[in-house]
Every structure is written in C-alpha cells, then in structure tokens.
Amino acid sequence: MGKLATLAEAVESIPPGAHVALSGFAITRCNMAFAREVIRQGLRGLTISQCVGGMDADLLVGAGVVKRMIYGGGSLDRFGRLNNVNRGIESGTLIAEEYSSLSVAFRYLAGALGLPFIPIRSLRGSDILTRLQQMAPENVGVVQDPFTGEQWLALRPLVPDVAVVQVQVADEEGNAWIYGPRWDNEEQVKASQRVIVITEQLVPTEIIRRDPERTVIPGFKVSHVVHLPFSAHPTSVYRVYDYDAEHIREYAAATRTTEGFQTYLEKYVFSVQDHWEYLELIGGMKHLASLMADPILGY
Amino acid sequence: MYAEDYTPFELMAVAGARELKDGEIVAVGIGLPVVASFLAKRTHAPRLTILFELGVVDPEPIHTGVGLADPRVWYRATVMSSFVDMLGMVLHRGLVDVGFLGGLETDAYGNLNTTLLGDPWGQFTHFVGSGGANDIASSAKRTVIIIRHEARKLKEAVSFITSPGYLRGGDTREAAGLRGGPVRVITDKAIFGFDPQTRWMRLESIHPHTTLEDVLANMSFHPLVPDHLPVTEPPTVEQVRLIREEIDPERLYAG
C-alpha cells in the first residue's frame, strides 16, 4: 500500500492521547489544515510539542484537543500572543511544560540520537527550571560530568509518537525538502517514531534523486504523505506563499475571548467539510493568488 | 557631527550599536536589537555576524518583518539552518559575544521576565515565555538589556526569572554554572552597568534632556549613582539618517 493519503486518513492514523510534534514556528509553516481536521474529527487528549509555540498549537489548544503542551514559549509575532494557550495555562486546563527553545531542541536531538539524556547549560538559575522541577520532575535531572566532575542539568529525550511536518516539496515515499530555516523540524522528525508529511508540491522521486542533498526528511521515517496546497494558511510557507495578515489579525482579535474563538471555530473549522471548502470560504483562488510568493524574495 | 533631531528609540538603537565591536557575533531577536545590529554593521562593525535563533545568519532584508517567523527578515541570508545549529553549535558552544534581550520587567541584578506577571503559583497573566532568550542569557559572553524606563518595568523583584542576570548578586550567577551576564541596560532615559562585586545595577550615563530625578523617579529600586555622571553620547547625523532612510524606513521597529 502506498503512503499517499488524504488529510482525513492521515489524521485517523493518530490515536487519542498521542504525542504529536508540530512543525510550526509562530506564524510560519504551521500545521493549520491538519489542526482544523484534527478538531473536526474530535481527537482528544493529545500531547503536542514544538520549540516555539505557533498558531497551529493555539488553534488545537483552544479547541480542547490538547492535554499537555511541551514548548519553549511562543507568540503570533507582532500580531499578538497565543491567547488560547495563555488562557489554558492561566486557568490550569492546559498542562504546559514550558522550556526555552534550545532545551526543547536538545530534547528532540537526544531522542533523535537515541541518547538516555542530554546535558545543557540553559535554564539553570531560572524560574523556568523551578517550575519544571515542580510540574515535570521526571524530565529534568542533574548529572555529573565523568571527566571533570562538574554538575550539569540533564534533560530527558523527547520521542514523539508522530511528527507532522509542513514542507514545500516531497515525493510519494515522503522524501522531503524544506526551504528556508528549519528551526526544530529535522530533530523532531528524527526523534519521532514516524512522520506525516504534508506537502505543498508532490514531485516524482526522480526530482529528489537529482538533488538528494536537499532531503531533510528521509522517506523511510514517513508513514503518510498528504499533498495539500495552502495547508499552512493563514501562516506562511517560504518561497510558496506569504502569511495572510488580515486573517491572522482576525484570529488574534477573535481569540481574546473564548466566545470570540468559538465563533472563529464555527466559521472556519466546523462550517466546512474539508480543506477545499475552507479555501473557497477564505476567498478561493482570487484571494490565494494575492498571497503567492515572489520567486526572488520568497514571500 | 551629532544630531539635534532624534527620537528616544533612535538614541537607544545607537547606544545598542555602540556595544558591538567589529568581528563579533551577535544573537538578536526582532525590533530595536535588529536596528542596533544593522546600524553597527553599516558603520563601525562591517565584519559583525548577526544570528537569528531559528537558523538565519546575516540577512539583508529590504522589507520590515513582523517577527523572526517573517521571511522578510531572512532575505539574502548567508546561512539558513536550525536551532541546534544556531543556539546549539554557536551559542551553547560559547561563540556568541553579545546577546540582546528585552522583557516585561527586570530587577537590579538584570534578571529578566518575559513569561508572566503575578504569582506563578496563583493568579497570573501569561505572556510569551522564553524562546531563545533564556539560552542567550545563559550562554552568551555578555548580554545587553533594552527596556523602557518605567517603574513597572524596572522592578525591585520580578514575578518570574525567565532569563537569568546576576540572580541574587555577588557570585550567585557563577555558582549556578552560567557564563557571561548582563553588562548594559539601555532605557529611554539612561544607560546602566553593574557593580563588579555586588552586581547591583549602576548608572553609567543619563540621556540628553533628562534629569537624575526623572531617572530615579521612574524606577522601583535605587541604582548605584556615581559621583560623576556623564551625559549619554547622542546619535550622529549619519546614524540617524541610516536608521530613517535605510534600516527602518517604514518606522515599523521604531514604533
């Protein structure tokens, strides 16, 4: 059986309570179509992780999908804060394991390398560490350097059940290229048990074989390949389309209250059957064409 | 030639630029530190290397971005890589000379809070969190704090230490196993350093058209005040021109 799947099929492969690593960073390459489908399918109890929290995480948290979030802080850049995530933390409905960006990246790296733990200089002396020692003592410890005797903070590896990654280019096997900075995506992919690739463009393997140096995600880790243009909308995909500033502003304003967010959810998630209806709802090809990236600038 | 006409923001950006030496590596977030770093690179520090945490080196943007996640600020970069590459193999490795940090509030030891206001174990309002700020505060050789000069931002004690400064002063930072530490705090009224023994914040200079009374009245703790207090060097005409015409023409960072 091939790996090409619909978004619905890929989401159906994720059991309730799974740990899902998300590829988004603030307002770029966020798993937006994925998040909308997860919400429509009514998945519950997820643990999500990412180095910098983004719009994908905020949407999932607001919809009540997420039990635990492992992240290094986050925002919608100048558009605003992660209001749903913040409300969840303030009210205690979300268990947030909050680190720094590098701490989460190191936890993925340890998972990717199959190490039992990873020492790090970050977090020491901070209240981030104090809070983690209370909330997640199983994930932070102290280790002695066997060579110098120095004490180090040690972090437990992260091994997500599945990484969901938005990419620009992939083939049917899931060999994938990421253009632009990759933040935590490579370590996420390599730490995870398996990967769902959501790609803007599907290419023949022959194209991959001509430039294999570009391959960041190797096909052998990938269980599902979903070919879905504009699947990060309203966030940006470098060299493909820009962020939709007007839509993100609407989201930031809507999420200031739970009622506002419920209205947003109803309009953009529940009132449509799938991603194609969503694209029509936001203005169809005419609107999407206005977001297409300039080939030189990449945005 | 010094400028007559400049904004507090421009003075802060210029003061930030003056903290950077040619050939150094600087880790920056978005906003004023970006303006300070690009200004230094176009004037006295052409061999400065500018890093963004998500994996971008030395971009040459021609449009202003809304944050690090905006491809506008990645334009014409020499490297596009990852957190592990930037914050790991450069910063954690010990190669970053200067990190710029901002925040909701700081205390007299330069401990910074970007996480929450209120009681961390009770009622609080959650903001942004660390991102790479804690990593930069922990591993850069020195950090420069840029913050607005208000009593609610320059606090006796911060609600939450996201990014450690000198912790509880003296050698408590070194004892925690951390490198470097804050060397400057740049506000819109003054520039501060830290006493080498106690690590308590110390006034270094006050900006033109500002008084010592005004500086002290808008802080929640009392900094060390030297007997001789210089006036901050104003921006030059050329520095102001570069900021307005080339680095931030849309006035997006300058606000």
Interface residues (C-beta under 8 A of the other chain):
Chain A: F25 A26 I27 T28 C51 V52 G53 G54 Y71 G72 G73 G74 S75 D77 R78 F79 R81 V85 N86 I89 E90 E98 Y99 S100 S101 L102 S103 A105 F106 L109 I120 R121 S122 L123 R124 G125 S126 D127 I128 R131 E150 Q151 W152 L153 G180 P181 R182 W183 D184 N185 E186 E187 T235 S236 Y238 D242 Y243 A245 A293 L297 G298 Y299
Chain B: I30 F52 E53 L54 G55 V56 H63 G65 V66 G67 L68 A69 D70 P71 R72 W74 Y75 M80 S81 S82 F83 V84 L87 G88 L91 H92 T114 T115 P120 Q123 F124 T125 H126 F127 V128 G129 S130 G131 G132 A133 N134 D135 S138 S139 F160 I161 T162 S163 P164 L167 T172 R173 A176 G177 L178 R179
